[in-house]
Amino acid sequence: MAMPEYTDGVLELLRIEEDCSQDFPVEKVRSTGMHIWYRELSVFDTTRAKLSADGIEVTMKISIPQYKQINSKCICVIDGAQHEIYNVAHVTTKDGFKETELTLKTPAYDREVYDDETGTQ
């Protein structure tokens, strides 16, 4: 039994929040302050082709230690590039370790990250 290794890189986790203080809701992205090590997984050609047919460009699939607070309202920043989370799956490996698998896609647009202390971008 081998423990999983997360040595392919580190992601920064951002969260998309809705600011309803104005006349209409505005999406704001804030840093969670979390940096998580990940392991890159293979994206099968059939999966990539099916999603591509629906207009979804999968950038990568990664595995992290299980974290149940992550969802599609989060953004992963890897090597300075933003990746939206398309799908989250909480799995248990054959050795009994709990992991979260993330399918990442190209974002519709790069979002500005708001600073919690100053409230600015």
C-alpha distances in whole Angstrom, upper triangle without the diagonal:
4,7,9,12,16,18,21,23,24,26,29,30,33,34,37,40,43,46,49,51,54,56,53,49,47,44,43,39,38,35,33,32,28,27,23,21,20,18,20,20,22,25,26,30,31,29,31,34,34,34,37,39,39,40,36,35,31,30,27,24,21,18,18,16,18,22,24,27,27,29,32,34,32,32,30,31,29,31,35,35,34,32,33,30,31,28,25,22,20,17,13,11,9,6,9,10,14,15,19,20,24,26,29,32,35,37,41,42,41,41,43,41,43,43,42,45,47,47,48,46
4,6,9,12,14,17,20,21,23,26,27,30,32,35,38,41,44,47,49,52,54,51,47,45,41,40,37,35,33,30,29,26,23,20,17,16,15,17,17,20,23,25,28,29,28,29,33,33,33,35,37,37,38,34,33,29,28,24,21,18,16,16,14,16,20,23,26,25,28,30,32,30,30,27,28,26,28,31,31,31,29,30,28,29,26,24,21,19,16,13,10,10,7,10,10,13,14,17,18,21,24,26,30,33,35,38,39,38,38,40,38,40,40,40,42,45,44,45,43
4,6,10,12,15,17,18,20,23,23,27,29,32,34,38,41,44,46,48,50,47,44,42,38,37,33,32,29,27,26,22,20,16,14,14,12,16,16,19,22,24,28,29,27,29,32,32,31,34,36,36,36,33,31,27,26,22,20,16,13,12,11,13,17,20,22,22,25,27,29,27,27,24,25,23,25,28,29,29,27,28,25,27,24,21,19,17,15,12,10,11,8,9,7,11,11,15,16,19,22,24,28,31,32,36,37,35,35,37,34,36,36,36,38,41,41,41,40
4,7,9,12,14,15,17,20,20,24,26,29,32,35,38,41,44,45,48,45,41,39,35,34,30,29,26,24,24,20,18,14,11,10,9,12,12,16,19,21,25,26,24,25,29,29,28,30,33,33,33,29,27,24,22,19,16,13,10,9,9,11,15,18,20,19,22,24,26,24,23,20,22,20,22,25,25,25,23,24,22,23,21,18,16,15,13,11,9,11,9,10,8,10,9,12,13,16,18,20,24,27,29,32,33,32,32,33,31,34,34,34,36,39,38,39,37
4,6,9,11,12,15,18,19,23,25,28,31,35,38,41,43,45,47,44,40,38,35,33,29,28,25,23,22,18,16,12,9,8,7,10,12,15,19,21,25,26,24,25,29,29,28,30,33,33,32,29,27,23,21,18,15,12,10,9,9,13,16,19,21,20,22,24,26,23,22,19,20,18,19,22,23,23,22,23,22,23,22,19,18,17,15,14,12,14,13,14,11,13,11,13,14,16,18,20,23,26,27,31,32,30,31,32,30,32,32,32,35,37,37,37,35
4,6,7,9,11,14,16,19,22,25,28,32,34,38,40,42,44,41,37,35,31,29,26,25,22,20,19,15,12,9,5,5,5,8,11,14,17,20,23,25,23,23,27,28,26,28,31,30,30,26,24,20,18,15,13,10,8,7,8,12,14,17,19,17,20,22,23,20,19,15,16,14,16,19,19,20,18,20,19,21,19,17,17,16,15,15,14,16,15,16,13,13,11,12,12,13,16,17,20,22,24,28,28,26,27,28,26,28,29,29,31,34,33,33,31
4,6,8,11,15,17,21,23,27,30,33,36,39,41,43,45,42,39,36,32,30,27,26,22,21,20,17,13,10,7,6,6,9,12,15,18,21,24,26,24,24,28,29,27,28,32,32,31,27,24,21,18,15,14,11,11,10,12,15,17,21,22,20,22,24,25,22,20,16,16,13,14,18,18,20,19,21,20,22,22,20,20,19,19,19,17,19,18,19,16,17,14,15,15,16,18,18,21,23,24,28,28,26,27,28,26,29,29,30,32,34,34,33,31
4,7,10,14,16,19,22,25,28,32,34,38,40,41,43,40,37,34,30,29,25,24,21,21,20,17,13,11,7,6,5,6,10,13,15,19,21,24,22,21,25,26,24,25,29,29,27,24,21,18,15,12,12,9,10,10,13,16,18,21,22,19,21,22,23,20,18,14,14,11,11,15,15,17,16,19,18,20,20,19,19,19,19,20,18,21,20,21,18,18,15,15,14,14,15,15,18,19,21,25,25,23,25,26,25,28,28,29,31,33,33,32,29
4,7,10,13,16,20,22,26,29,32,35,37,38,41,38,34,31,28,26,22,21,18,18,16,14,10,8,6,6,7,8,12,15,17,21,23,26,23,22,26,27,25,25,29,29,27,24,21,18,15,13,13,10,11,10,13,16,17,20,20,18,20,21,21,18,16,12,11,8,9,12,13,14,14,17,17,19,20,19,20,20,20,21,20,23,22,23,19,19,16,15,15,14,16,15,17,18,20,23,23,21,22,23,21,24,24,26,28,29,29,29,26
4,7,10,13,16,20,23,26,28,32,34,35,38,35,31,29,25,23,19,18,15,14,13,10,6,5,4,6,9,11,14,17,19,23,25,27,25,23,27,28,25,26,30,29,27,24,21,19,16,14,14,11,11,10,12,15,15,18,18,15,18,19,19,15,13,10,9,7,8,11,12,13,13,16,16,19,19,18,19,19,20,21,21,24,23,23,20,18,15,15,15,14,16,14,17,18,19,22,22,19,20,20,18,21,21,22,24,26,26,25,23
4,6,10,13,16,19,23,25,28,30,32,34,31,28,25,21,19,15,15,12,11,11,8,5,5,6,7,10,11,15,18,18,22,24,26,23,22,26,26,23,24,28,26,25,21,19,17,14,12,13,10,11,10,12,14,13,16,15,13,15,15,15,12,10,6,5,5,8,9,10,10,10,12,12,16,16,15,17,18,19,21,21,25,25,24,20,19,15,14,13,12,13,12,14,15,16,19,19,16,16,17,15,18,18,19,22,24,23,23,20
4,7,10,13,16,20,22,25,27,28,31,29,25,22,19,16,12,11,8,8,7,6,5,7,9,11,14,15,18,21,21,25,27,29,25,24,28,28,25,26,29,27,26,22,21,18,16,15,15,13,14,12,14,15,14,16,14,12,14,15,14,10,8,6,5,7,9,9,10,9,10,12,13,16,17,16,19,19,21,23,24,27,27,26,22,20,17,15,16,14,15,13,15,16,15,19,17,15,14,14,12,14,14,16,18,20,19,19,17
4,7,10,13,17,19,22,24,26,28,26,22,20,16,14,10,9,6,6,7,6,6,8,11,12,15,16,18,21,21,25,27,28,25,24,27,27,24,25,28,26,24,21,20,18,16,15,15,13,14,12,13,14,11,13,11,9,11,12,11,7,6,5,7,9,12,12,12,10,10,10,11,14,15,14,17,17,20,22,23,27,27,25,22,19,16,14,14,12,14,12,15,15,14,17,17,14,13,14,11,13,14,14,17,19,18,18,17
4,7,10,13,15,19,21,22,25,22,19,16,12,10,6,6,4,5,8,8,10,11,15,15,19,19,21,24,23,27,28,29,26,25,28,27,24,25,28,25,24,21,20,19,17,17,17,16,17,15,17,17,14,15,12,10,11,11,9,6,5,6,8,11,14,12,12,9,10,10,11,14,16,15,18,19,22,25,26,30,30,28,25,22,19,16,17,14,16,13,15,15,13,15,15,12,10,11,8,10,11,12,15,17,15,15,14
4,6,10,12,16,18,20,22,19,16,14,10,8,6,5,6,7,10,10,13,14,17,18,21,21,23,25,24,28,29,30,26,25,28,27,24,25,28,25,23,20,21,20,19,19,19,18,18,17,18,17,14,14,10,9,9,9,6,4,6,9,11,14,17,16,15,12,12,10,11,14,15,14,18,19,22,25,27,31,31,29,26,22,20,17,17,15,16,14,16,16,14,15,15,13,11,12,9,10,12,12,16,17,15,16,14
4,7,10,13,15,17,19,16,12,10,6,6,5,7,9,10,13,14,16,18,21,21,24,23,25,27,25,28,30,30,26,25,28,27,23,24,26,23,22,19,20,19,19,20,20,20,21,20,21,20,17,16,13,11,10,9,5,6,7,11,13,16,19,17,16,12,12,10,11,14,15,16,19,21,24,27,29,33,34,32,29,25,23,19,19,16,17,15,15,15,12,13,13,12,9,10,9,10,13,13,17,17,15,15,14
4,6,9,12,14,16,13,10,8,6,5,6,7,11,11,15,16,19,20,24,24,27,27,28,30,29,32,33,33,29,29,31,29,26,27,29,26,24,22,23,23,23,24,24,23,24,23,24,22,19,17,14,13,12,11,8,9,11,15,16,20,23,21,19,16,16,14,14,17,18,18,22,23,26,29,32,35,36,34,31,27,25,22,22,20,20,19,19,19,16,16,16,15,12,12,11,10,13,12,16,16,13,14,14
4,6,9,10,12,10,6,6,5,6,9,11,14,15,18,20,23,24,27,28,30,30,31,33,31,34,35,35,31,30,32,31,27,28,30,26,25,23,25,25,25,26,26,26,27,26,27,25,22,20,17,16,15,14,10,12,14,18,20,23,26,23,22,18,19,16,17,19,20,21,24,25,29,32,35,38,39,37,34,30,28,25,25,22,23,21,21,21,17,17,17,16,13,14,13,12,15,14,17,18,14,15,15
4,6,7,10,8,5,5,6,7,10,11,15,16,19,22,24,26,30,30,33,33,34,36,35,37,38,38,35,34,36,34,31,32,33,30,28,27,28,28,28,29,30,30,30,29,30,28,25,23,20,19,18,17,14,15,17,20,22,25,28,25,24,21,21,19,20,22,24,24,28,29,33,36,38,42,42,40,37,33,31,28,29,26,26,24,24,24,20,19,18,18,14,14,13,12,14,13,16,15,12,13,14
4,6,7,6,4,7,9,10,14,15,19,20,23,25,28,30,33,33,36,36,37,39,37,40,41,40,37,36,37,36,32,33,34,31,30,28,30,31,31,32,32,33,33,32,33,31,27,25,22,22,20,19,16,18,20,24,25,29,31,29,27,24,25,22,23,24,26,26,30,31,35,38,40,44,45,42,39,36,34,31,31,28,29,27,27,26,23,22,21,21,18,17,17,15,18,16,19,18,15,16,17
4,7,8,7,9,11,12,15,16,20,21,24,26,29,31,35,36,39,39,40,42,40,43,44,44,40,39,41,39,36,37,38,34,33,32,33,34,34,35,35,35,36,34,35,33,30,28,25,25,24,23,19,21,23,26,27,31,33,30,29,26,27,25,26,28,29,30,33,34,38,41,43,47,47,45,42,38,37,33,34,31,32,30,30,29,25,24,23,23,19,18,18,15,17,16,18,17,13,15,17
4,5,7,8,11,13,16,18,22,23,26,28,31,33,37,37,40,40,41,43,41,43,44,44,40,39,40,39,35,36,37,34,32,31,33,34,34,36,36,36,37,36,37,36,32,31,27,27,25,24,20,22,24,27,28,32,34,30,29,26,27,25,27,28,30,31,34,36,40,43,45,49,50,47,44,41,39,35,36,33,33,31,30,29,25,23,22,22,19,18,18,16,19,18,20,18,15,16,17
4,7,9,13,15,19,21,25,26,29,31,34,36,39,39,42,42,43,44,42,44,44,44,40,39,40,39,35,36,37,33,32,31,33,34,35,37,38,38,39,38,40,38,34,32,29,29,27,25,22,24,25,29,30,34,36,33,31,28,29,26,28,29,31,32,36,37,41,44,47,50,51,49,46,43,40,37,37,34,34,32,31,29,26,24,23,24,21,20,21,20,22,22,24,22,18,19,20
4,6,10,13,16,19,23,24,27,29,32,33,36,36,39,38,39,40,38,40,41,40,37,36,37,35,32,32,33,29,28,28,29,31,31,33,34,35,36,35,37,35,32,30,26,26,24,22,19,21,22,26,27,31,33,30,28,25,26,23,25,25,28,29,32,34,38,41,44,47,48,46,43,40,37,34,34,31,30,28,27,26,22,20,20,21,18,18,19,18,21,21,23,22,18,19,19
4,7,10,13,15,19,21,24,26,28,30,33,33,35,35,36,37,35,37,38,37,34,33,34,33,29,30,31,27,26,25,27,28,29,30,31,31,32,32,33,31,28,26,23,22,20,18,15,17,19,23,24,28,30,27,25,22,22,20,21,22,24,25,29,30,34,38,40,44,45,42,40,36,34,30,30,27,27,25,24,23,20,18,18,18,15,16,16,15,18,18,21,20,16,17,17
4,6,10,13,16,18,21,23,25,27,30,30,33,33,34,35,33,36,36,36,33,31,33,32,28,28,30,26,25,24,25,26,26,28,29,29,30,30,31,30,27,25,22,21,19,17,14,16,16,20,21,25,27,24,22,19,20,17,19,21,23,24,28,30,33,37,39,42,43,41,38,35,32,29,29,26,25,23,22,21,17,16,15,15,12,12,13,12,15,16,19,18,14,14,13
4,7,10,13,15,18,20,22,24,27,27,29,29,30,31,30,32,33,33,30,28,30,29,25,26,27,24,22,21,22,23,23,24,25,25,27,26,28,26,23,22,19,17,16,14,10,12,13,16,17,21,23,20,19,15,16,14,16,17,20,21,25,26,30,33,35,39,40,38,35,31,29,25,25,22,22,19,18,18,14,13,12,12,9,10,10,10,14,14,18,17,13,13,12
4,7,10,13,15,17,19,21,25,25,28,28,29,31,30,33,34,34,31,29,31,30,27,27,29,26,24,23,23,23,23,24,25,25,26,25,26,25,22,21,18,17,16,14,11,11,12,15,15,19,21,18,17,14,16,14,16,18,21,21,25,26,30,33,35,39,39,37,34,31,28,25,25,22,22,19,19,18,14,14,13,12,8,8,7,7,10,11,14,14,10,10,9
4,7,9,12,14,16,18,21,22,25,25,26,28,27,30,32,32,29,27,30,29,25,26,29,26,24,21,21,21,20,21,22,21,23,21,23,23,19,19,16,14,14,13,9,9,8,11,12,16,18,15,14,11,13,12,14,17,19,19,23,24,27,30,32,36,36,34,31,28,25,22,22,19,19,17,17,16,13,14,12,10,7,7,5,6,9,10,14,14,11,11,9
4,6,9,11,14,16,19,21,24,25,27,29,28,32,33,34,31,29,32,32,28,29,31,29,27,24,24,23,22,22,23,22,22,21,22,21,18,18,15,14,14,14,11,9,10,12,12,16,18,15,15,13,14,14,15,19,20,20,23,24,27,30,31,35,35,33,30,27,24,21,22,19,21,18,19,19,16,17,16,13,10,9,5,5,7,7,11,12,10,10,9
4,5,8,10,13,16,18,21,22,25,27,27,31,33,34,30,29,32,32,28,29,32,30,28,25,24,23,21,21,21,20,20,18,19,19,16,17,14,13,14,15,12,10,9,10,10,13,15,13,14,12,14,14,15,19,20,19,22,22,25,28,29,33,33,31,27,25,22,20,21,18,20,18,19,19,17,19,17,14,12,11,7,8,8,8,11,13,12,12,11
4,5,9,11,15,17,20,22,24,27,27,31,33,34,30,29,32,32,29,30,33,30,29,26,25,23,22,21,21,19,19,16,17,16,13,14,11,11,13,14,12,9,10,11,12,15,17,16,16,14,15,15,15,19,19,18,20,20,23,25,27,31,30,28,25,22,20,17,19,17,19,18,20,20,18,21,20,17,15,14,11,11,11,10,13,15,14,16,15
4,7,10,13,16,20,22,24,27,28,32,34,35,32,31,34,34,31,32,35,33,31,28,27,25,23,22,22,19,19,16,17,17,14,16,14,13,16,18,15,13,12,12,12,14,16,15,17,15,17,17,17,21,22,20,22,22,24,26,27,31,30,28,25,22,20,19,20,19,21,20,22,22,20,23,22,19,17,16,12,12,11,11,13,15,15,16,16
4,6,10,13,16,18,21,24,25,29,31,32,29,28,32,32,29,30,33,31,30,26,25,23,21,20,19,16,16,12,13,14,11,14,12,11,14,16,15,12,12,10,11,13,15,15,16,15,15,16,16,19,19,17,19,19,21,22,24,27,26,25,21,19,17,15,17,16,19,17,20,21,20,23,22,19,18,17,14,15,14,14,16,19,19,20,19
4,7,10,13,16,19,22,23,27,29,31,28,27,31,31,28,29,32,31,29,26,24,22,19,18,17,14,14,11,12,14,12,15,14,13,16,17,17,13,12,9,9,10,12,13,14,14,14,16,16,19,19,17,19,19,21,22,22,26,25,24,20,18,16,15,16,15,17,16,19,20,20,23,22,19,18,18,15,17,16,17,19,21,21,22,20
4,6,10,13,15,19,20,24,27,28,25,25,28,29,26,27,31,29,28,25,23,20,18,16,14,11,10,7,8,11,10,13,13,12,15,17,17,13,12,10,10,10,13,14,15,15,14,16,15,18,17,15,16,16,17,18,19,22,21,20,17,15,12,11,13,12,15,15,18,20,20,23,23,21,20,21,18,20,20,20,22,25,25,25,23
4,7,10,13,17,19,22,25,27,24,24,28,28,26,27,31,30,29,25,23,20,17,15,13,10,9,7,8,11,12,15,16,14,17,19,19,16,15,11,12,10,12,15,16,16,15,17,16,19,18,16,17,16,17,18,17,20,19,19,15,15,12,12,12,13,15,15,18,20,21,25,25,22,23,23,21,23,23,24,26,28,28,28,26
4,7,9,13,15,19,22,23,21,20,24,25,23,24,28,27,26,22,20,17,15,11,10,6,6,5,8,11,12,15,16,14,16,17,19,16,14,11,12,10,12,15,15,15,14,16,14,16,16,14,14,14,15,16,15,18,18,18,14,13,10,10,10,10,12,13,16,18,19,23,24,22,22,24,22,25,25,26,28,30,30,30,27
4,6,10,13,16,19,21,19,19,22,23,22,23,26,26,26,22,20,16,14,11,9,6,5,7,9,12,14,17,19,16,18,19,21,18,17,14,14,12,14,17,17,17,15,17,16,17,16,15,14,15,14,15,13,16,16,17,14,14,11,11,9,10,12,13,16,19,21,24,25,24,25,26,25,28,28,29,32,34,33,33,30
4,7,9,13,16,18,16,15,19,20,19,20,23,23,23,19,17,13,11,7,6,4,6,9,12,15,16,19,20,17,18,19,21,18,16,13,14,12,13,17,16,16,14,16,14,15,15,14,14,16,15,16,15,18,18,19,17,16,13,12,10,10,10,11,14,16,19,22,23,22,24,26,25,28,29,30,33,35,34,33,30
4,7,10,13,15,13,13,17,18,17,18,21,21,21,18,16,12,11,8,5,5,7,10,14,15,17,19,21,18,18,19,21,19,18,15,17,15,17,20,18,18,15,16,15,15,14,13,13,14,14,15,13,16,17,18,16,16,12,12,9,9,9,11,14,17,20,23,24,24,26,28,27,30,32,33,36,37,36,36,33
4,6,9,12,10,10,14,15,15,16,19,20,20,17,15,11,11,8,7,8,10,14,17,19,20,22,24,21,20,20,23,21,20,18,19,17,19,21,19,19,16,18,16,15,15,15,15,17,16,17,16,17,19,21,19,19,16,15,11,12,10,12,14,17,20,23,25,25,27,30,29,33,34,35,39,40,38,38,35
4,6,8,7,7,10,11,11,12,15,16,16,13,11,8,9,7,6,9,12,16,19,20,21,22,24,20,19,19,22,20,19,17,19,17,19,21,19,18,15,16,14,13,13,14,14,17,16,19,18,19,22,23,21,20,17,15,12,11,9,10,12,14,18,20,23,23,25,28,29,32,34,35,38,39,38,37,34
4,5,5,6,9,10,11,12,14,16,17,14,13,11,12,11,10,13,15,19,22,22,24,25,26,23,22,21,25,24,22,21,23,21,23,25,22,22,19,19,17,16,15,17,16,19,18,20,19,20,23,24,23,22,19,18,14,14,12,14,14,17,20,23,25,26,28,32,32,35,37,39,42,43,41,40,37
4,5,5,6,9,10,10,12,14,15,13,12,11,12,12,12,16,18,22,25,26,27,28,29,26,24,23,26,25,24,23,24,22,24,26,23,23,19,20,19,17,17,19,19,22,22,24,23,24,27,28,27,26,23,21,18,17,14,15,15,17,20,22,25,26,29,32,33,36,39,40,43,44,42,41,38
4,5,5,6,9,10,11,13,14,13,13,12,14,14,14,17,20,23,26,26,27,27,29,26,24,22,26,25,25,24,26,24,27,28,25,24,21,20,19,16,16,19,18,22,21,23,23,24,27,28,27,26,23,21,18,17,14,16,16,18,21,23,26,27,30,33,34,37,40,41,45,45,43,42,39
4,5,5,6,8,10,11,13,11,11,9,12,11,11,14,17,20,23,23,24,24,25,22,20,18,22,22,21,21,23,22,24,26,22,21,18,17,15,13,12,15,15,18,18,21,21,22,25,26,25,23,20,18,15,14,11,13,13,15,18,20,23,25,27,30,31,34,36,37,41,42,40,39,36
4,6,5,6,9,10,10,9,8,6,9,10,11,14,17,21,24,24,25,25,26,22,20,18,22,21,20,19,21,20,22,23,20,19,16,16,15,12,13,16,17,20,21,23,23,25,28,28,27,25,22,19,16,14,11,11,10,13,16,17,20,22,24,28,29,32,35,36,40,40,38,37,34
4,6,5,6,9,10,9,9,9,12,13,14,18,21,24,28,27,28,28,29,25,23,21,24,24,23,23,24,23,25,26,23,22,19,18,18,15,16,19,20,23,24,26,26,28,31,31,30,28,25,23,19,18,14,15,13,15,18,19,22,24,27,30,31,35,38,39,43,43,41,39,36
4,5,5,7,9,9,10,10,14,15,15,19,21,24,27,27,27,26,27,24,22,19,23,23,22,23,25,24,27,27,24,22,19,18,17,14,14,17,18,22,22,25,25,27,30,30,29,27,25,22,18,17,13,15,13,15,18,19,22,24,27,30,31,34,37,39,42,43,40,39,36
4,5,5,7,5,7,7,11,12,13,17,19,22,25,25,25,24,25,21,19,16,19,20,19,19,21,21,24,24,21,19,15,14,13,10,11,15,16,20,21,25,25,27,30,30,28,26,23,20,17,15,11,11,10,12,14,15,18,21,23,26,28,31,34,35,38,39,36,35,32
4,5,5,5,6,8,11,13,15,18,21,24,28,27,27,27,27,24,21,18,21,21,20,20,22,21,23,24,20,19,16,15,15,13,14,18,20,24,25,28,28,30,33,33,31,29,26,23,19,17,13,13,10,11,14,14,18,20,23,26,28,31,34,36,39,39,37,35,32
4,5,7,9,11,15,17,18,22,24,27,31,30,30,29,29,26,23,20,23,24,23,23,25,25,27,27,24,22,19,18,18,15,16,20,22,25,26,30,30,32,35,35,34,31,28,25,22,20,16,16,14,14,17,16,20,23,25,29,30,34,37,38,42,42,39,38,35
4,6,9,11,15,17,17,21,24,26,29,28,28,27,27,24,20,17,20,21,20,22,24,24,27,26,23,21,18,16,16,12,14,18,20,24,25,29,29,32,35,34,33,30,27,24,21,18,15,15,12,13,15,14,18,21,23,26,28,31,34,36,39,39,36,35,32
4,6,10,13,15,17,20,23,26,29,29,28,27,27,23,20,17,19,20,19,20,21,22,24,24,20,18,15,14,15,12,15,19,21,25,26,30,31,33,36,35,33,31,28,24,21,18,15,14,10,10,12,11,15,18,20,24,26,29,32,34,37,37,34,33,30
4,6,9,12,13,17,20,22,25,25,24,24,23,20,17,14,16,17,16,17,18,19,21,21,17,15,12,11,11,9,12,15,18,21,23,27,27,30,32,32,30,27,24,21,18,15,11,10,7,8,10,10,13,16,18,22,23,26,30,31,35,35,32,31,28
4,6,9,12,15,18,21,24,25,24,24,24,20,18,15,17,17,15,15,16,16,18,18,14,13,10,10,11,10,13,16,18,22,23,27,27,29,31,31,29,27,23,20,17,14,10,9,5,6,9,10,13,15,18,21,23,26,29,31,34,34,32,30,27
4,6,8,11,15,17,21,21,21,22,22,18,16,14,17,16,14,13,15,14,16,17,14,12,9,9,10,8,10,13,15,19,20,23,23,26,28,28,26,24,20,17,14,11,7,6,4,6,10,12,15,16,18,22,22,26,28,30,33,34,32,31,27
4,7,10,14,16,20,21,21,22,22,18,17,15,17,15,13,11,12,11,13,14,11,10,7,9,10,10,12,14,17,20,21,23,23,26,28,28,25,23,20,17,14,11,8,6,5,6,10,13,14,14,17,20,21,24,27,28,32,32,30,29,26
4,7,10,13,17,18,18,20,20,16,16,15,17,15,13,11,12,10,13,15,12,12,9,10,10,10,11,13,14,17,18,20,20,22,24,24,22,20,16,14,11,8,6,5,7,9,12,16,17,17,19,22,22,25,27,29,32,33,31,30,27
4,7,10,14,15,16,17,18,15,14,14,17,15,13,11,13,12,15,17,15,14,11,11,10,10,9,10,11,13,14,16,16,19,20,20,18,16,13,11,7,6,4,6,9,12,15,18,20,19,21,24,23,26,28,29,32,34,32,32,29
4,7,10,12,13,15,16,13,14,14,17,14,13,11,13,11,14,16,15,14,11,12,11,12,11,10,11,12,12,14,14,17,18,18,15,14,10,8,6,5,7,8,11,14,16,20,21,20,21,24,23,26,27,28,31,32,31,31,28
4,7,9,10,13,15,12,14,15,18,15,15,12,15,13,16,19,18,17,14,15,12,14,12,10,9,10,10,11,11,14,15,15,12,10,7,6,4,6,9,11,15,18,19,23,24,23,24,26,24,27,28,28,31,33,32,32,30
4,6,8,11,12,11,13,15,17,14,14,12,14,13,16,18,18,17,15,16,13,15,13,11,11,10,10,12,12,15,15,14,11,9,6,5,6,8,11,13,16,19,20,24,25,23,23,25,23,25,26,26,28,31,30,30,28
4,6,10,12,11,14,17,19,16,17,15,17,16,19,21,21,20,18,19,16,18,16,12,12,9,10,10,11,14,14,12,8,7,5,6,9,11,15,16,20,23,23,27,28,26,26,27,25,27,27,26,29,32,31,32,30
4,6,9,9,12,15,17,15,16,15,18,18,22,23,23,21,19,18,15,17,14,11,9,7,8,9,11,15,14,12,9,5,4,5,8,11,14,16,20,23,23,26,28,26,26,27,25,26,27,26,29,32,30,32,30
4,6,6,10,13,14,12,14,13,16,17,21,22,21,19,17,16,14,16,14,10,10,8,11,12,15,18,18,16,12,9,8,6,10,11,14,16,19,22,22,25,25,24,23,24,22,23,24,23,25,28,27,28,27
4,5,8,12,13,12,15,15,18,20,23,24,23,20,18,17,14,15,13,9,9,8,11,13,16,19,20,17,14,11,10,8,11,12,15,16,19,22,22,24,26,25,23,25,23,24,24,23,26,29,27,29,28
4,7,10,10,9,12,13,17,19,22,22,22,19,17,15,13,15,13,10,12,11,14,17,19,23,23,20,18,14,13,10,13,13,15,16,19,21,20,23,23,22,21,22,19,20,21,19,23,25,23,25,24
4,7,8,6,9,10,14,16,19,19,18,15,13,12,9,11,10,8,10,10,14,16,19,22,23,21,18,14,12,9,10,9,12,12,15,18,17,19,20,19,18,20,18,19,20,19,23,25,23,24,23
4,5,6,9,11,14,17,20,20,18,15,13,10,7,9,8,6,9,11,14,18,20,24,25,23,20,16,14,10,11,9,11,11,13,16,15,17,18,18,17,19,18,19,21,21,24,26,24,24,23
4,5,8,10,14,16,20,19,17,13,11,7,5,6,7,7,11,13,17,20,22,26,27,25,23,19,17,13,12,10,10,10,11,13,12,13,15,15,15,17,17,19,21,21,25,26,23,24,22
4,7,10,13,16,20,19,17,13,11,8,7,9,11,11,14,16,20,23,25,29,30,28,25,22,19,15,15,12,13,12,13,14,12,13,14,14,13,15,14,15,18,17,21,22,20,20,19
4,7,10,13,16,15,14,10,9,7,6,10,11,11,14,15,19,22,24,27,28,26,23,20,17,14,14,11,12,10,12,13,11,13,14,13,12,13,12,14,16,16,20,21,19,19,17
4,7,10,13,12,10,6,6,5,6,10,12,12,16,17,20,23,24,28,29,27,24,21,18,15,14,11,11,9,10,10,9,12,12,10,10,12,11,13,15,17,20,21,19,19,16
4,6,10,10,8,6,5,6,7,11,12,12,15,17,19,22,23,26,27,26,22,20,16,13,13,10,11,8,10,11,10,14,13,12,12,13,12,15,17,18,21,22,21,20,18
4,7,6,5,5,6,9,11,14,16,16,19,20,22,25,25,29,29,28,25,23,19,17,16,13,13,10,12,11,11,14,13,11,11,12,11,14,16,18,20,21,20,19,16
4,5,5,7,7,11,12,15,17,17,19,21,22,24,24,27,28,27,24,22,19,17,15,13,13,11,12,12,13,16,15,13,14,15,15,18,19,21,23,24,24,22,19
4,6,9,10,14,16,19,20,21,23,24,26,27,27,30,30,30,27,25,22,20,19,16,17,14,15,14,15,18,17,14,16,16,16,19,20,22,24,25,25,23,20
4,7,10,13,16,19,21,21,24,26,27,30,29,33,33,33,29,27,24,22,21,18,18,14,15,13,13,16,14,11,12,13,12,16,17,20,22,22,22,20,16
4,7,10,13,16,18,19,22,24,26,28,29,32,32,32,29,27,23,21,19,16,15,11,11,9,10,13,11,9,11,12,13,16,18,21,23,23,22,20,17
4,7,10,13,15,17,20,22,24,27,27,31,32,31,28,25,22,19,17,14,13,9,9,8,7,10,9,7,8,10,11,14,17,19,22,22,21,19,16
4,6,9,12,13,16,19,21,24,25,28,29,28,25,23,19,16,14,10,9,6,6,6,6,9,10,9,10,13,13,17,19,21,24,25,23,22,19
4,6,9,11,15,17,20,23,24,28,29,28,25,22,19,15,14,10,9,6,5,6,5,8,10,10,10,14,14,17,20,21,24,25,23,22,19
4,6,7,11,14,16,20,21,25,26,25,22,19,16,12,10,7,6,5,6,9,9,11,13,13,14,17,16,19,21,22,26,27,25,24,22
4,7,10,14,16,20,21,24,26,25,23,20,17,13,11,7,5,5,6,9,10,12,14,15,16,19,20,22,25,26,29,30,28,27,25
4,7,10,13,16,18,21,23,22,20,17,14,10,8,6,5,7,9,13,13,16,18,19,19,22,22,24,27,27,31,32,29,30,27
4,7,10,13,15,19,20,19,16,13,10,7,6,5,7,9,12,15,16,18,21,21,21,23,22,24,26,26,30,31,29,30,28
4,6,10,12,15,17,15,14,11,8,6,5,7,9,12,15,19,19,22,24,24,24,27,26,28,29,29,33,35,33,33,31
4,7,10,13,15,12,11,7,6,4,6,9,12,15,18,22,22,25,27,27,26,29,27,29,30,29,33,35,33,34,32
4,6,10,11,9,8,6,5,6,7,11,13,17,20,24,25,28,30,29,30,32,30,32,33,33,36,38,37,37,36
4,7,8,6,5,4,6,9,10,14,17,20,23,27,28,31,33,33,33,35,33,35,35,35,38,40,39,40,38
4,5,5,5,6,7,10,11,15,17,20,24,27,29,32,34,33,34,36,34,36,37,36,39,42,41,41,40
4,5,8,10,11,14,14,18,20,23,27,30,32,35,37,37,37,39,38,40,41,40,43,46,45,45,43
4,6,9,11,15,16,19,22,25,29,32,34,37,39,38,38,40,38,40,40,40,42,45,44,45,43
4,7,9,13,15,19,21,24,28,31,33,36,38,37,37,39,36,38,39,38,40,43,42,43,42
4,6,10,12,16,19,22,26,29,30,33,35,34,34,35,33,35,35,34,37,40,39,40,38
4,7,10,13,17,19,23,26,27,31,32,31,31,32,30,32,32,31,34,37,36,37,35
4,6,10,13,16,19,23,24,27,28,28,27,29,27,29,30,29,32,35,34,34,33
4,6,10,12,16,19,20,23,25,24,24,26,24,26,27,27,30,32,31,32,30
4,7,10,13,17,18,21,23,23,23,25,24,27,28,28,31,33,32,32,30
4,6,10,13,14,18,19,19,20,22,21,24,25,26,29,31,29,29,27
4,7,10,12,15,17,18,19,22,22,25,27,27,31,32,30,30,27
4,7,9,12,14,14,16,19,19,22,24,25,29,30,28,27,24
4,6,9,11,12,14,18,18,22,24,26,29,30,28,26,23
4,7,8,9,12,16,17,20,23,25,29,29,26,25,21
4,5,7,9,12,14,17,20,22,26,26,23,22,18
4,7,9,13,15,18,22,24,27,26,24,22,19
4,6,10,12,16,19,21,24,23,21,19,16
4,7,9,13,16,19,21,21,18,16,13
4,6,9,13,15,18,17,15,13,10
4,6,10,13,15,14,12,10,6
4,7,9,12,12,10,8,6
4,6,9,8,6,5,4
4,6,6,5,5,6
4,6,5,8,9
4,6,8,11
4,5,9
4,7
4
